[in-house]
Amino acid sequence: MAKIIRKKRKLRIQALISLFFFFSFIFYLCAMTGLKSYNVTLAKKVETKQEHLADVQEKVTTLEAIIKELSNYEAIAKIAEKDGMRAIQSNVKLLNGE
């Protein structure tokens, strides 16, 4: 009876190195694509946050101007007179020596 002889395949080191570099290159391409798309997404988020910040700063400056205008005594007196109120001098108290 004849024996079946199987030859063992030898893995060549050069083939393993080539395969390793091929998969490394594919991983590099995927990573670069993913990172670039993530970078674009983050840039869009930063832009929207900056626009929102500019809007809020504009509102703050507008409100500060309104507060400054309304904190003036003449403006308060005008609004009070408009609503039918008047200042009775005996009820007026000065704070901090004003």
Backbone as CSV, one residue per row, in Angstrom:
resi,resn,N_x,N_y,N_z,CA_x,CA_y,CA_z,C_x,C_y,C_z
1,MET,0.819,-1.159,0.000,0.000,0.000,0.000,0.879,1.245,0.000
2,ALA,0.437,2.181,-0.741,1.220,3.414,-0.874,0.837,4.412,0.212
3,LYS,1.837,5.000,0.763,1.599,6.022,1.781,1.335,7.355,1.105
4,ILE,0.383,8.074,1.694,0.110,9.427,1.192,1.006,10.375,1.988
5,ILE,1.794,11.066,1.274,2.713,11.992,1.914,2.185,13.411,1.675
6,ARG,1.984,14.096,2.776,1.520,15.484,2.671,2.711,16.401,2.904
7,LYS,2.778,17.374,2.037,3.854,18.335,2.199,3.355,19.466,3.090
8,LYS,4.125,19.843,4.034,3.772,20.974,4.879,4.157,22.244,4.154
9,ARG,3.200,23.157,4.164,3.483,24.437,3.526,4.291,25.297,4.481
10,LYS,5.248,25.912,3.934,6.037,26.832,4.728,5.502,28.236,4.481
11,LEU,5.218,28.917,5.560,4.809,30.304,5.431,6.055,31.145,5.260
12,ARG,6.031,31.847,4.216,7.182,32.690,3.960,7.058,33.973,4.783
13,ILE,8.106,34.370,5.342,8.114,35.589,6.150,7.793,36.797,5.286
14,GLN,8.252,36.773,4.065,7.996,37.894,3.165,6.493,38.029,2.897
15,ALA,5.791,36.934,2.758,4.349,36.985,2.529,3.629,37.537,3.762
16,LEU,4.057,37.138,4.950,3.448,37.646,6.175,3.680,39.146,6.330
17,ILE,4.869,39.584,6.025,5.179,41.013,6.125,4.354,41.801,5.120
18,SER,4.235,41.277,3.909,3.428,41.949,2.883,1.967,42.034,3.313
19,LEU,1.442,40.968,3.876,0.062,40.949,4.346,-0.129,41.940,5.495
20,PHE,0.839,41.984,6.400,0.776,42.935,7.505,0.752,44.375,6.992
21,PHE,1.613,44.710,6.051,1.639,46.068,5.510,0.377,46.392,4.728
22,PHE,-0.178,45.416,4.038,-1.429,45.637,3.311,-2.554,45.992,4.274
23,PHE,-2.702,45.207,5.351,-3.761,45.501,6.322,-3.476,46.808,7.079
24,SER,-2.227,47.092,7.303,-1.882,48.368,7.943,-2.272,49.540,7.061
25,PHE,-2.041,49.422,5.783,-2.402,50.486,4.835,-3.920,50.655,4.768
26,ILE,-4.657,49.574,4.726,-6.126,49.644,4.713,-6.630,50.295,6.001
27,PHE,-6.065,49.903,7.135,-6.449,50.513,8.415,-6.140,52.008,8.415
28,TYR,-4.991,52.394,7.870,-4.609,53.804,7.785,-5.616,54.589,6.963
29,LEU,-6.005,54.056,5.810,-6.972,54.755,4.959,-8.323,54.917,5.653
30,CYS,-8.776,53.869,6.317,-10.054,53.949,7.034,-9.979,54.953,8.188
31,ALA,-8.883,54.933,8.909,-8.725,55.850,10.033,-8.668,57.295,9.558
32,MET,-7.955,57.551,8.492,-7.865,58.915,7.973,-9.223,59.409,7.479
33,THR,-9.964,58.560,6.810,-11.299,58.947,6.338,-12.214,59.241,7.517
34,GLY,-12.185,58.384,8.515,-13.023,58.587,9.692,-12.658,59.853,10.447
35,LEU,-11.372,60.101,10.620,-10.930,61.279,11.356,-11.263,62.571,10.609
36,LYS,-11.132,62.548,9.292,-11.469,63.749,8.522,-12.959,64.054,8.607
37,SER,-13.792,63.030,8.531,-15.231,63.274,8.626,-15.601,63.745,10.034
38,TYR,-14.950,63.206,11.050,-15.203,63.645,12.428,-14.743,65.091,12.619
39,ASN,-13.632,65.447,11.994,-13.122,66.809,12.063,-14.102,67.788,11.417
40,VAL,-14.689,67.405,10.290,-15.675,68.256,9.627,-16.901,68.426,10.521
41,THR,-17.335,67.355,11.147,-18.491,67.424,12.049,-18.205,68.364,13.224
42,LEU,-17.028,68.252,13.798,-16.662,69.126,14.915,-16.560,70.579,14.467
43,ALA,-16.052,70.819,13.270,-15.947,72.191,12.763,-17.337,72.804,12.596
44,LYS,-18.301,72.025,12.125,-19.667,72.526,11.990,-20.270,72.845,13.353
45,LYS,-20.009,71.984,14.349,-20.524,72.236,15.698,-19.913,73.511,16.279
46,VAL,-18.627,73.706,16.063,-17.960,74.910,16.563,-18.568,76.152,15.912
47,GLU,-18.828,76.066,14.625,-19.410,77.204,13.911,-20.795,77.546,14.443
48,THR,-21.622,76.534,14.682,-22.962,76.809,15.205,-22.886,77.361,16.625
49,LYS,-21.949,76.854,17.436,-21.787,77.373,18.801,-21.319,78.826,18.775
50,GLN,-20.426,79.165,17.851,-19.960,80.539,17.749,-21.082,81.475,17.306
51,GLU,-21.918,81.017,16.388,-23.064,81.823,15.969,-24.023,82.031,17.131
52,HIS,-24.260,80.978,17.897,-25.150,81.079,19.060,-24.557,82.036,20.097
53,LEU,-23.253,81.953,20.305,-22.579,82.830,21.255,-22.689,84.289,20.812
54,ALA,-22.532,84.544,19.525,-22.657,85.914,19.010,-24.081,86.435,19.218
55,ASP,-25.084,85.585,18.990,-26.473,85.989,19.211,-26.726,86.313,20.678
56,VAL,-26.220,85.483,21.561,-26.421,85.700,22.995,-25.707,86.977,23.441
57,GLN,-24.502,87.216,22.942,-23.780,88.435,23.299,-24.522,89.678,22.812
58,GLU,-25.108,89.582,21.636,-25.889,90.708,21.109,-27.114,90.961,21.986
59,LYS,-27.786,89.895,22.404,-28.940,90.047,23.287,-28.540,90.639,24.629
60,VAL,-27.391,90.216,25.151,-26.910,90.731,26.432,-26.638,92.225,26.333
61,THR,-25.981,92.656,25.281,-25.690,94.081,25.139,-26.978,94.884,24.980
62,THR,-27.955,94.325,24.260,-29.247,94.998,24.115,-29.939,95.110,25.463
63,LEU,-29.942,94.028,26.229,-30.583,94.054,27.546,-29.855,94.981,28.512
64,GLU,-28.528,95.022,28.435,-27.784,95.943,29.291,-28.149,97.387,28.977
65,ALA,-28.315,97.706,27.693,-28.706,99.067,27.308,-30.107,99.388,27.824
66,ILE,-31.016,98.430,27.736,-32.381,98.646,28.232,-32.370,98.832,29.747
67,ILE,-31.579,98.010,30.457,-31.497,98.132,31.913,-30.920,99.490,32.302
68,LYS,-29.888,99.917,31.589,-29.283,101.214,31.888,-30.283,102.337,31.655
69,GLU,-31.047,102.206,30.586,-32.049,103.228,30.269,-33.157,103.242,31.313
70,LEU,-33.619,102.072,31.731,-34.729,101.995,32.683,-34.297,102.265,34.120
71,SER,-33.017,102.159,34.432,-32.587,102.432,35.797,-32.431,103.923,36.064
72,ASN,-32.555,104.728,35.044,-32.516,106.183,35.198,-33.773,106.642,35.944
73,TYR,-33.602,107.557,36.901,-34.736,108.010,37.724,-35.843,108.648,36.878
74,GLU,-35.462,109.426,35.881,-36.456,110.094,35.044,-37.324,109.077,34.297
75,ALA,-36.697,107.989,33.822,-37.462,106.967,33.114,-38.431,106.270,34.055
76,ILE,-37.983,106.002,35.286,-38.866,105.358,36.270,-40.021,106.284,36.626
77,ALA,-39.707,107.559,36.831,-40.748,108.524,37.175,-41.746,108.667,36.043
78,LYS,-41.276,108.655,34.817,-42.158,108.767,33.656,-43.120,107.577,33.584
79,ILE,-42.587,106.383,33.792,-43.422,105.176,33.755,-44.427,105.196,34.905
80,ALA,-43.991,105.658,36.084,-44.884,105.716,37.241,-46.002,106.727,37.007
81,GLU,-45.666,107.874,36.462,-46.702,108.878,36.170,-47.665,108.372,35.115
82,LYS,-47.153,107.644,34.160,-47.991,107.090,33.099,-49.020,106.117,33.691
83,ASP,-48.613,105.362,34.726,-49.515,104.419,35.372,-50.353,105.064,36.476
84,GLY,-50.251,106.380,36.652,-51.055,107.081,37.629,-50.468,107.117,39.019
85,MET,-49.196,106.875,39.176,-48.558,106.923,40.488,-47.832,108.262,40.630
86,ARG,-47.669,108.675,41.869,-46.916,109.900,42.114,-46.074,109.702,43.361
87,ALA,-45.026,110.463,43.468,-44.117,110.357,44.606,-44.582,111.298,45.709
88,ILE,-44.772,110.759,46.879,-45.097,111.558,48.056,-43.790,111.744,48.803
89,GLN,-43.342,112.982,48.923,-42.024,113.276,49.478,-41.849,112.777,50.907
90,SER,-42.929,112.693,51.670,-42.786,112.219,53.043,-42.500,110.716,53.106
91,ASN,-42.828,109.996,52.039,-42.590,108.548,52.001,-41.260,108.183,51.336
92,VAL,-40.570,109.160,50.776,-39.324,108.889,50.062,-38.187,108.768,51.064
93,LYS,-37.412,107.684,50.958,-36.262,107.472,51.832,-35.021,107.369,50.955
94,LEU,-33.960,108.034,51.388,-32.698,107.992,50.661,-31.794,106.919,51.253
95,LEU,-31.163,106.174,50.379,-30.246,105.128,50.819,-28.821,105.526,50.463
96,ASN,-27.900,105.203,51.304,-26.476,105.462,51.067,-26.165,106.933,50.831
97,GLY,-26.888,107.809,51.435,-26.612,109.231,51.383,-26.932,109.880,50.051
98,GLU,-27.758,109.279,49.238,-28.092,109.875,47.924,-29.167,110.924,48.080
